[in-house]
């Protein structure tokens, strides 16, 4: 899966959960996604 595809997948997941999360929840979610992706995950989630 290319980086662009990963970014789009993460964007769709975020759109689904963001309405029920506060700021702290969004940060925890982003951390979990970045850790699941491994090396380079922070950059991908930040996009």
PQR file with spaces between the fields and no chain letter, atoms N, CA, C, O and H, PARSE charges and radii, in Angstrom:
ATOM       1  N    UNK     1       0.858   -1.177    0.000 -0.4000 1.5000
ATOM       2  CA   UNK     1       0.000    0.000    0.000 -0.0000 2.0000
ATOM       3  C    UNK     1       0.905    1.242    0.000  0.5500 1.7000
ATOM       4  O    UNK     1       1.831    1.340    0.805 -0.5500 1.4000
ATOM       5  N    UNK     2       0.633    2.169   -0.892 -0.4000 1.5000
ATOM       6  CA   UNK     2       1.447    3.384   -0.990 -0.0000 2.0000
ATOM       7  C    UNK     2       1.100    4.356    0.128  0.5500 1.7000
ATOM       8  O    UNK     2       0.076    4.212    0.797 -0.5500 1.4000
ATOM       9  H    UNK     2      -0.120    2.089   -1.546  0.4000 1.0000
ATOM      10  N    UNK     3       1.961    5.343    0.323 -0.4000 1.5000
ATOM      11  CA   UNK     3       1.716    6.350    1.353 -0.0000 2.0000
ATOM      12  C    UNK     3       0.416    7.108    1.110  0.5500 1.7000
ATOM      13  O    UNK     3      -0.316    7.418    2.050 -0.5500 1.4000
ATOM      14  H    UNK     3       2.793    5.460   -0.220  0.4000 1.0000
ATOM      15  N    UNK     4       0.137    7.401   -0.142 -0.4000 1.5000
ATOM      16  CA   UNK     4      -1.100    8.129   -0.462 -0.0000 2.0000
ATOM      17  C    UNK     4      -2.328    7.311   -0.080  0.5500 1.7000
ATOM      18  O    UNK     4      -3.311    7.851    0.429 -0.5500 1.4000
ATOM      19  H    UNK     4       0.732    7.150   -0.905  0.4000 1.0000
ATOM      20  N    UNK     5      -2.264    6.011   -0.329 -0.4000 1.5000
ATOM      21  CA   UNK     5      -3.377    5.141    0.050 -0.0000 2.0000
ATOM      22  C    UNK     5      -3.515    5.054    1.566  0.5500 1.7000
ATOM      23  O    UNK     5      -4.626    5.037    2.094 -0.5500 1.4000
ATOM      24  H    UNK     5      -1.466    5.572   -0.742  0.4000 1.0000
ATOM      25  N    UNK     6      -2.376    4.999    2.265 -0.4000 1.5000
ATOM      26  CA   UNK     6      -2.415    4.972    3.729 -0.0000 2.0000
ATOM      27  C    UNK     6      -3.017    6.258    4.287  0.5500 1.7000
ATOM      28  O    UNK     6      -3.843    6.221    5.199 -0.5500 1.4000
ATOM      29  H    UNK     6      -1.473    5.013    1.836  0.4000 1.0000
ATOM      30  N    UNK     7      -2.602    7.385    3.739 -0.4000 1.5000
ATOM      31  CA   UNK     7      -3.133    8.673    4.191 -0.0000 2.0000
ATOM      32  C    UNK     7      -4.644    8.715    3.993  0.5500 1.7000
ATOM      33  O    UNK     7      -5.372    9.163    4.879 -0.5500 1.4000
ATOM      34  H    UNK     7      -1.931    7.415    2.998  0.4000 1.0000
ATOM      35  N    UNK     8      -5.117    8.256    2.851 -0.4000 1.5000
ATOM      36  CA   UNK     8      -6.553    8.274    2.580 -0.0000 2.0000
ATOM      37  C    UNK     8      -7.308    7.339    3.523  0.5500 1.7000
ATOM      38  O    UNK     8      -8.390    7.688    3.997 -0.5500 1.4000
ATOM      39  H    UNK     8      -4.525    7.891    2.132  0.4000 1.0000
ATOM      40  N    UNK     9      -6.759    6.168    3.801 -0.4000 1.5000
ATOM      41  CA   UNK     9      -7.387    5.227    4.729 -0.0000 2.0000
ATOM      42  C    UNK     9      -7.469    5.822    6.126  0.5500 1.7000
ATOM      43  O    UNK     9      -8.504    5.731    6.786 -0.5500 1.4000
ATOM      44  H    UNK     9      -5.880    5.885    3.417  0.4000 1.0000
ATOM      45  N    UNK    10      -6.384    6.429    6.573 -0.4000 1.5000
ATOM      46  CA   UNK    10      -6.361    7.040    7.904 -0.0000 2.0000
ATOM      47  C    UNK    10      -7.330    8.221    7.963  0.5500 1.7000
ATOM      48  O    UNK    10      -8.004    8.420    8.973 -0.5500 1.4000
ATOM      49  H    UNK    10      -5.544    6.503    6.037  0.4000 1.0000
ATOM      50  N    UNK    11      -7.401    9.001    6.889 -0.4000 1.5000
ATOM      51  CA   UNK    11      -8.324   10.138    6.842 -0.0000 2.0000
ATOM      52  C    UNK    11      -9.773    9.668    6.993  0.5500 1.7000
ATOM      53  O    UNK    11     -10.554   10.282    7.719 -0.5500 1.4000
ATOM      54  H    UNK    11      -6.854    8.840    6.068  0.4000 1.0000
ATOM      55  N    UNK    12     -10.127    8.583    6.308 -0.4000 1.5000
ATOM      56  CA   UNK    12     -11.489    8.051    6.411 -0.0000 2.0000
ATOM      57  C    UNK    12     -11.788    7.567    7.823  0.5500 1.7000
ATOM      58  O    UNK    12     -12.875    7.809    8.348 -0.5500 1.4000
ATOM      59  H    UNK    12      -9.492    8.084    5.718  0.4000 1.0000
ATOM      60  N    UNK    13     -10.828    6.883    8.441 -0.4000 1.5000
ATOM      61  CA   UNK    13     -11.014    6.408    9.816 -0.0000 2.0000
ATOM      62  C    UNK    13     -11.191    7.587   10.773  0.5500 1.7000
ATOM      63  O    UNK    13     -12.041    7.558   11.663 -0.5500 1.4000
ATOM      64  H    UNK    13      -9.944    6.687    8.015  0.4000 1.0000
ATOM      65  N    UNK    14     -10.370    8.630   10.574 -0.4000 1.5000
ATOM      66  CA   UNK    14     -10.454    9.802   11.442 -0.0000 2.0000
ATOM      67  C    UNK    14     -11.803   10.496   11.304  0.5500 1.7000
ATOM      68  O    UNK    14     -12.386   10.925   12.300 -0.5500 1.4000
ATOM      69  H    UNK    14      -9.680    8.654    9.851  0.4000 1.0000
ATOM      70  N    UNK    15     -12.298   10.606   10.086 -0.4000 1.5000
ATOM      71  CA   UNK    15     -13.599   11.255    9.868 -0.0000 2.0000
ATOM      72  C    UNK    15     -14.712   10.532   10.618  0.5500 1.7000
ATOM      73  O    UNK    15     -15.652   11.162   11.101 -0.5500 1.4000
ATOM      74  H    UNK    15     -11.825   10.257    9.277  0.4000 1.0000
ATOM      75  N    UNK    16     -14.605    9.219   10.713 -0.4000 1.5000
ATOM      76  CA   UNK    16     -15.633    8.438   11.408 -0.0000 2.0000
ATOM      77  C    UNK    16     -15.598    8.631   12.911  0.5500 1.7000
ATOM      78  O    UNK    16     -16.651    8.689   13.547 -0.5500 1.4000
ATOM      79  H    UNK    16     -13.841    8.707   10.321  0.4000 1.0000
ATOM      80  N    UNK    17     -14.402    8.734   13.498 -0.4000 1.5000
ATOM      81  CA   UNK    17     -14.304    8.785   14.956 -0.0000 2.0000
ATOM      82  C    UNK    17     -14.167   10.202   15.519  0.5500 1.7000
ATOM      83  O    UNK    17     -14.390   10.408   16.712 -0.5500 1.4000
ATOM      84  H    UNK    17     -13.547    8.687   12.981  0.4000 1.0000
ATOM      85  N    UNK    18     -13.813   11.159   14.703 -0.4000 1.5000
ATOM      86  CA   UNK    18     -13.505   12.498   15.221 -0.0000 2.0000
ATOM      87  C    UNK    18     -14.699   13.192   15.869  0.5500 1.7000
ATOM      88  O    UNK    18     -14.521   14.028   16.755 -0.5500 1.4000
ATOM      89  H    UNK    18     -13.631   10.992   13.734  0.4000 1.0000
ATOM      90  N    UNK    19     -15.894   12.859   15.444 -0.4000 1.5000
ATOM      91  CA   UNK    19     -17.066   13.544   16.000 -0.0000 2.0000
ATOM      92  C    UNK    19     -17.333   13.170   17.451  0.5500 1.7000
ATOM      93  O    UNK    19     -18.006   13.913   18.165 -0.5500 1.4000
ATOM      94  H    UNK    19     -16.039   12.180   14.725  0.4000 1.0000
ATOM      95  N    UNK    20     -16.820   12.041   17.891 -0.4000 1.5000
ATOM      96  CA   UNK    20     -17.075   11.606   19.266 -0.0000 2.0000
ATOM      97  C    UNK    20     -15.858   11.770   20.177  0.5500 1.7000
ATOM      98  O    UNK    20     -15.913   11.417   21.355 -0.5500 1.4000
ATOM      99  H    UNK    20     -16.273   11.438   17.311  0.4000 1.0000
ATOM     100  N    UNK    21     -14.758   12.307   19.634 -0.4000 1.5000
ATOM     101  CA   UNK    21     -13.541   12.467   20.422 -0.0000 2.0000
ATOM     102  C    UNK    21     -13.296   13.930   20.764  0.5500 1.7000
ATOM     103  O    UNK    21     -13.563   14.825   19.962 -0.5500 1.4000
ATOM     104  H    UNK    21     -14.714   12.594   18.677  0.4000 1.0000
ATOM     105  N    UNK    22     -12.781   14.154   21.972 -0.4000 1.5000
ATOM     106  CA   UNK    22     -12.309   15.497   22.312 -0.0000 2.0000
ATOM     107  C    UNK    22     -10.843   15.598   21.864  0.5500 1.7000
ATOM     108  O    UNK    22     -10.321   14.672   21.242 -0.5500 1.4000
ATOM     109  H    UNK    22     -12.565   13.427   22.623  0.4000 1.0000
ATOM     110  N    UNK    23     -10.186   16.708   22.176 -0.4000 1.5000
ATOM     111  CA   UNK    23      -8.811   16.929   21.736 -0.0000 2.0000
ATOM     112  C    UNK    23      -7.879   15.818   22.220  0.5500 1.7000
ATOM     113  O    UNK    23      -7.062   15.307   21.455 -0.5500 1.4000
ATOM     114  H    UNK    23     -10.610   17.460   22.681  0.4000 1.0000
ATOM     115  N    UNK    24      -8.008   15.453   23.482 -0.4000 1.5000
ATOM     116  CA   UNK    24      -7.144   14.403   24.036 -0.0000 2.0000
ATOM     117  C    UNK    24      -7.398   13.070   23.323  0.5500 1.7000
ATOM     118  O    UNK    24      -6.452   12.352   22.996 -0.5500 1.4000
ATOM     119  H    UNK    24      -8.672   15.868   24.104  0.4000 1.0000
ATOM     120  N    UNK    25      -8.640   12.747   23.087 -0.4000 1.5000
ATOM     121  CA   UNK    25      -8.983   11.523   22.390 -0.0000 2.0000
ATOM     122  C    UNK    25      -8.419   11.486   20.980  0.5500 1.7000
ATOM     123  O    UNK    25      -7.951   10.443   20.524 -0.5500 1.4000
ATOM     124  H    UNK    25      -9.408   13.330   23.352  0.4000 1.0000
ATOM     125  N    UNK    26      -8.460   12.616   20.287 -0.4000 1.5000
ATOM     126  CA   UNK    26      -7.902   12.673   18.937 -0.0000 2.0000
ATOM     127  C    UNK    26      -6.394   12.448   18.958  0.5500 1.7000
ATOM     128  O    UNK    26      -5.844   11.793   18.072 -0.5500 1.4000
ATOM     129  H    UNK    26      -8.841   13.463   20.657  0.4000 1.0000
ATOM     130  N    UNK    27      -5.728   12.995   19.976 -0.4000 1.5000
ATOM     131  CA   UNK    27      -4.279   12.813   20.086 -0.0000 2.0000
ATOM     132  C    UNK    27      -3.923   11.359   20.395  0.5500 1.7000
ATOM     133  O    UNK    27      -2.963   10.819   19.846 -0.5500 1.4000
ATOM     134  H    UNK    27      -6.175   13.527   20.695  0.4000 1.0000
ATOM     135  N    UNK    28      -4.698   10.736   21.269 -0.4000 1.5000
ATOM     136  CA   UNK    28      -4.461    9.328   21.602 -0.0000 2.0000
ATOM     137  C    UNK    28      -4.715    8.455   20.377  0.5500 1.7000
ATOM     138  O    UNK    28      -3.956    7.524   20.108 -0.5500 1.4000
ATOM     139  H    UNK    28      -5.478   11.175   21.714  0.4000 1.0000
ATOM     140  N    UNK    29      -5.768    8.751   19.643 -0.4000 1.5000
ATOM     141  CA   UNK    29      -6.071    8.002   18.425 -0.0000 2.0000
ATOM     142  C    UNK    29      -4.925    8.141   17.420  0.5500 1.7000
ATOM     143  O    UNK    29      -4.497    7.151   16.828 -0.5500 1.4000
ATOM     144  H    UNK    29      -6.384    9.508   19.862  0.4000 1.0000
ATOM     145  N    UNK    30      -4.431    9.360   17.227 -0.4000 1.5000
ATOM     146  CA   UNK    30      -3.342    9.597   16.281 -0.0000 2.0000
ATOM     147  C    UNK    30      -2.081    8.832   16.705  0.5500 1.7000
ATOM     148  O    UNK    30      -1.384    8.270   15.862 -0.5500 1.4000
ATOM     149  H    UNK    30      -4.779   10.164   17.708  0.4000 1.0000
ATOM     150  N    UNK    31      -1.797    8.813   17.985 -0.4000 1.5000
ATOM     151  CA   UNK    31      -0.650    8.070   18.489 -0.0000 2.0000
ATOM     152  C    UNK    31      -0.793    6.583   18.203  0.5500 1.7000
ATOM     153  O    UNK    31       0.158    5.941   17.757 -0.5500 1.4000
ATOM     154  H    UNK    31      -2.364    9.270   18.670  0.4000 1.0000
ATOM     155  N    UNK    32      -1.965    6.037   18.455 -0.4000 1.5000
ATOM     156  CA   UNK    32      -2.195    4.612   18.216 -0.0000 2.0000
ATOM     157  C    UNK    32      -2.034    4.275   16.735  0.5500 1.7000
ATOM     158  O    UNK    32      -1.451    3.245   16.396 -0.5500 1.4000
ATOM     159  H    UNK    32      -2.738    6.558   18.817  0.4000 1.0000
ATOM     160  N    UNK    33      -2.538    5.122   15.861 -0.4000 1.5000
ATOM     161  CA   UNK    33      -2.387    4.896   14.426 -0.0000 2.0000
ATOM     162  C    UNK    33      -0.917    4.950   14.018  0.5500 1.7000
ATOM     163  O    UNK    33      -0.449    4.099   13.262 -0.5500 1.4000
ATOM     164  H    UNK    33      -3.011    5.959   16.136  0.4000 1.0000
ATOM     165  N    UNK    34      -0.195    5.941   14.512 -0.4000 1.5000
ATOM     166  CA   UNK    34       1.223    6.091   14.165 -0.0000 2.0000
ATOM     167  C    UNK    34       2.031    4.895   14.655  0.5500 1.7000
ATOM     168  O    UNK    34       2.893    4.394   13.932 -0.5500 1.4000
ATOM     169  H    UNK    34      -0.575    6.632   15.126  0.4000 1.0000
ATOM     170  N    UNK    35       1.765    4.436   15.864 -0.4000 1.5000
ATOM     171  CA   UNK    35       2.488    3.282   16.396 -0.0000 2.0000
ATOM     172  C    UNK    35       2.160    2.018   15.610  0.5500 1.7000
ATOM     173  O    UNK    35       3.035    1.178   15.398 -0.5500 1.4000
ATOM     174  H    UNK    35       1.065    4.843   16.451  0.4000 1.0000
ATOM     175  N    UNK    36       0.922    1.876   15.178 -0.4000 1.5000
ATOM     176  CA   UNK    36       0.529    0.695   14.409 -0.0000 2.0000
ATOM     177  C    UNK    36       1.242    0.655   13.055  0.5500 1.7000
ATOM     178  O    UNK    36       1.530   -0.423   12.536 -0.5500 1.4000
ATOM     179  H    UNK    36       0.211    2.559   15.349  0.4000 1.0000
ATOM     180  N    UNK    37       1.524    1.822   12.488 -0.4000 1.5000
ATOM     181  CA   UNK    37       2.194    1.881   11.194 -0.0000 2.0000
ATOM     182  C    UNK    37       3.695    1.632   11.301  0.5500 1.7000
ATOM     183  O    UNK    37       4.323    1.221   10.326 -0.5500 1.4000
ATOM     184  H    UNK    37       1.290    2.698   12.910  0.4000 1.0000
ATOM     185  N    UNK    38       4.271    1.872   12.464 -0.4000 1.5000
ATOM     186  CA   UNK    38       5.707    1.664   12.641 -0.0000 2.0000
ATOM     187  C    UNK    38       6.510    2.849   12.132  0.5500 1.7000
ATOM     188  O    UNK    38       6.067    3.996   12.183 -0.5500 1.4000
ATOM     189  H    UNK    38       3.760    2.205   13.257  0.4000 1.0000
ATOM     190  N    UNK    39       7.713    2.538   11.635 -0.4000 1.5000
ATOM     191  CA   UNK    39       8.624    3.585   11.185 -0.0000 2.0000
ATOM     192  C    UNK    39       7.957    4.461   10.124  0.5500 1.7000
ATOM     193  O    UNK    39       7.419    3.957    9.138 -0.5500 1.4000
ATOM     194  H    UNK    39       8.074    1.606   11.593  0.4000 1.0000
ATOM     195  N    UNK    40       7.997    5.769   10.337 -0.4000 1.5000
ATOM     196  CA   UNK    40       7.384    6.716    9.413 -0.0000 2.0000
ATOM     197  C    UNK    40       5.916    6.959    9.674  0.5500 1.7000
ATOM     198  O    UNK    40       5.293    7.765    8.982 -0.5500 1.4000
ATOM     199  H    UNK    40       8.434    6.179   11.138  0.4000 1.0000
ATOM     200  N    UNK    41       5.349    6.283   10.656 -0.4000 1.5000
ATOM     201  CA   UNK    41       3.927    6.406   10.958 -0.0000 2.0000
ATOM     202  C    UNK    41       3.511    7.803   11.374  0.5500 1.7000
ATOM     203  O    UNK    41       2.429    8.264   11.011 -0.5500 1.4000
ATOM     204  H    UNK    41       5.855    5.629   11.218  0.4000 1.0000
ATOM     205  N    UNK    42       4.364    8.484   12.134 -0.4000 1.5000
ATOM     206  CA   UNK    42       4.039    9.846   12.569 -0.0000 2.0000
ATOM     207  C    UNK    42       3.874   10.778   11.381  0.5500 1.7000
ATOM     208  O    UNK    42       2.954   11.595   11.356 -0.5500 1.4000
ATOM     209  H    UNK    42       5.243    8.109   12.429  0.4000 1.0000
ATOM     210  N    UNK    43       4.740   10.666   10.414 -0.4000 1.5000
ATOM     211  CA   UNK    43       4.671   11.527    9.231 -0.0000 2.0000
ATOM     212  C    UNK    43       3.398   11.246    8.429  0.5500 1.7000
ATOM     213  O    UNK    43       2.749   12.166    7.933 -0.5500 1.4000
ATOM     214  H    UNK    43       5.488   10.002   10.434  0.4000 1.0000
ATOM     215  N    UNK    44       3.059    9.985    8.313 -0.4000 1.5000
ATOM     216  CA   UNK    44       1.860    9.613    7.546 -0.0000 2.0000
ATOM     217  C    UNK    44       0.611   10.118    8.249  0.5500 1.7000
ATOM     218  O    UNK    44      -0.277   10.672    7.600 -0.5500 1.4000
ATOM     219  H    UNK    44       3.587    9.238    8.716  0.4000 1.0000
ATOM     220  N    UNK    45       0.525    9.936    9.566 -0.4000 1.5000
ATOM     221  CA   UNK    45      -0.649   10.391   10.313 -0.0000 2.0000
ATOM     222  C    UNK    45      -0.731   11.914   10.307  0.5500 1.7000
ATOM     223  O    UNK    45      -1.829   12.469   10.263 -0.5500 1.4000
ATOM     224  H    UNK    45       1.246    9.486   10.093  0.4000 1.0000
ATOM     225  N    UNK    46       0.386   12.584   10.348 -0.4000 1.5000
ATOM     226  CA   UNK    46       0.393   14.048   10.338 -0.0000 2.0000
ATOM     227  C    UNK    46      -0.160   14.612    9.034  0.5500 1.7000
ATOM     228  O    UNK    46      -0.752   15.691    9.026 -0.5500 1.4000
ATOM     229  H    UNK    46       1.278   12.133   10.384  0.4000 1.0000
ATOM     230  N    UNK    47       0.027   13.892    7.938 -0.4000 1.5000
ATOM     231  CA   UNK    47      -0.497   14.362    6.646 -0.0000 2.0000
ATOM     232  C    UNK    47      -2.006   14.304    6.659  0.5500 1.7000
ATOM     233  O    UNK    47      -2.645   14.656    5.668 -0.5500 1.4000
ATOM     234  H    UNK    47       0.507   13.015    7.944  0.4000 1.0000
